[in-house]
Amino acid sequence: MNDEWIKCSERKPPINTDVLAYAKESFSEKYEIIKAIYYDRYKMKGRKPQYRFYESCHCSGCECDEMMIDHVSHWMKLPSIPKEVKENVDS
């Protein structure tokens, strides 16, 4: 698994792919690492695409629209899911 952060200035993620994004100045001071997708949400016919990072957010228990994330400096591929998931884990 590749768990290295990639600088956005060096390479952007594949389009329409879920990734982890690092945004030091994100909308929330608590969350600097966010699951995001890199795509052109506002694609309009005849216009040049403008790809951005977006996060689906859930505010106050109700589902909100996707939120554009500014100031993303690094990204990485999502980790693989566990091969074996134990349903009853004792603490």
N, C-alpha and C positions, 0 to 999 in steps of 0.2 A: 504494500500500500504506500502510496506517495503521500506523506504527511507534511510536506514542506509548503510554507507560505510562498505564493508567487506574487511579485510586485505587479500591480496593474500597469505601471509604466513600461514593463517589459513584455507582458502578454495578458490579454483578456481571456476570460473563460470561454468555453464553447457556448454558442448562442443557445438559449432555451434549456440550460442545464442548471440544476440546483447545486449550489456551492455554499461553503462557509465564507462570509465576507467580514473583513476587519475594517471597522469604521470608527476611528478614534472620536470623531465629533458627530456621532449618530444622534438621532432624535432623543435618545435616552442615555443618560450618563451611566446607567447600570449595565447596559448591554452594548459592548463594543464588538463582540463576535456574534454574527447574526446569520441564520440560514436565509439565503437569498437566491434569486434567479436573475440571470443576465439576459434581458431581451428588450425588444422595441415595442413597448406598450402602446405608443401613440403612432404606430405606423399608418401613414396616410398615402393614398394612391398618388404616385408621381413625385413623392418627396423622398429625400435621402433618409434612410433609417437612422435613428439616434438611439443607440443601445445604452441602457442604464441598468443598475442593480435595483431590484425591488424586493420587498418583504411583505408577505401577507401578515397582517396584524389582527389582533383580537383585542378590542378595547371594552372595558367594563362589562365583559360577558357577552357582548354582541359582536358579531363578525363585521369587520370593516373591510374596506377595499385595500388593494395593495398600496404600499407606501414606497415612494422612491427613496433610495438611500444615497445621500451625498457623501463625499469625502471618503470613499472606499479606497484604501491604499494597497490592500493585499487580499488575496482569495486563495482557497484550496479546495480540492475535491472533498466531497462528503466521505466519511469513513464507511466501510462495509458494515452491514447489519450483522449482529452476532449469529454464529452458526447454530448455537443451541441456546434457547431461551428457557430459563427455569421460571415457572410461574409462581411457585411458593418459595420466596427467598426470605429466610429468617435473618433478622438483624443481630 
